[in-house]
C-alpha cells in the first residue's frame, strides 16, 4: 500500500507576522462594519425616496447614485442627508436641486415636495 504524502507542518509564525495578520484582520473588520452600516443607511434613504419622492422602490438606488455622481458627493453621504431630510432636516442646496432633477426623471406620478 502506498501512502499519500503528508503535508509538511508549517513553521510557527513569528510574533511580527502574527501582529501584521492581526492588524490586517482588524482593518478588514472595520471595513466590513462600515460597509454594513453604509448599506443600512442607503436602504433607509431608498425608503425615504420611495415615500417622499413617490418613485418605485427599484429606482431609489438609481436616484441616489445619480445624485452622488452629479454632485461628486459619496453615495453614503447623500443617503445620510436624505435620511436626515426624511426626519425633518433641510437638504443642502446642491443636493436639493440634483435630487429634484433625479426624482423628476424617475417619477411614477405627481411627487410630494422635497
C-alpha positions in Angstrom: 0.0 0.0 0.0 1.3 3.4 -0.9 0.7 6.2 1.4 0.0 9.7 0.3 2.5 12.3 1.2 1.6 14.2 4.4 1.6 17.9 4.3 4.7 19.4 5.9 3.9 21.2 9.1 4.3 25.0 8.7 6.9 26.6 10.8 5.5 28.7 13.5 4.8 32.3 12.5 6.9 35.0 14.1 5.4 37.5 16.5 5.8 40.2 13.8 3.9 38.0 11.3 1.1 37.5 13.9 0.9 41.2 14.7 0.7 42.0 11.0 -2.0 39.5 10.4 -4.0 40.8 13.4 -3.8 44.3 12.1 -4.9 43.1 8.6 -7.9 41.3 10.1 -8.8 44.3 12.3 -8.7 46.6 9.2 -10.8 44.2 7.2 -13.3 44.0 10.1 -13.5 47.8 10.3 -14.2 48.0 6.5 -16.9 45.4 6.8 -18.6 47.1 9.7 -18.5 50.4 7.8 -19.9 48.8 4.7 -22.7 47.2 6.7 -23.7 50.5 8.3 -23.5 52.3 5.0 -25.7 49.7 3.4 -28.3 50.2 6.1 -28.4 54.0 5.6 -28.7 53.5 1.8 -31.7 51.2 2.4 -33.3 53.7 4.7 -32.7 56.5 2.1 -34.3 54.4 -0.6 -37.4 54.1 1.6 -37.5 57.9 2.2 -37.2 58.5 -1.6 -39.9 55.9 -2.3 -42.3 57.7 0.1 -41.5 61.3 -0.3 -40.4 61.2 -4.0 -43.1 58.8 -5.0 -40.8 56.6 -7.0 -40.8 52.9 -7.5 -38.5 51.2 -4.9 -36.3 49.8 -7.6 -35.5 53.4 -8.7 -34.3 54.6 -5.3 -30.7 53.4 -5.6 -30.5 54.8 -9.1 -31.6 58.2 -7.9 -29.1 58.1 -5.1 -26.3 57.1 -7.5 -27.2 59.8 -10.0 -27.2 62.5 -7.3 -23.9 61.2 -6.0 -22.4 61.3 -9.4 -23.7 64.7 -10.3 -22.7 66.4 -7.1 -19.4 64.5 -6.6 -20.6 63.5 -3.1 -20.1 60.0 -1.8 -23.3 57.9 -2.1 -23.3 57.1 1.6 -23.2 60.8 2.5 -26.0 61.5 0.0 -28.0 58.7 1.7 -27.3 60.1 5.1 -28.6 63.6 4.1 -31.7 62.0 2.5 -32.5 60.1 5.8 -32.0 63.3 7.8 -34.3 65.1 5.4 -36.9 62.3 6.0 -36.6 63.2 9.7 -37.3 66.9 9.1 -33.9 68.4 8.3 -33.3 70.6 5.3 -31.3 69.3 2.4 -28.2 71.2 1.4 -28.9 73.3 -1.7 -26.7 71.4 -4.1 -28.4 68.1 -3.1 -31.9 69.5 -3.2 -31.5 70.6 -6.9 -29.9 67.4 -8.0 -32.4 65.3 -6.1 -35.4 67.1 -7.5 -34.0 66.6 -11.0 -33.3 62.9 -10.5 -36.7 62.3 -9.0 -38.3 64.1 -11.9 -36.5 61.6 -14.3 -37.8 58.6 -12.3 -41.2 59.8 -11.1 -44.1 57.4 -11.2 -46.6 60.2 -10.8 -47.0 63.5 -9.1 -44.4 63.9 -6.4 -44.6 65.2 -2.9 -42.4 68.2 -2.3 -38.8 67.7 -1.2 
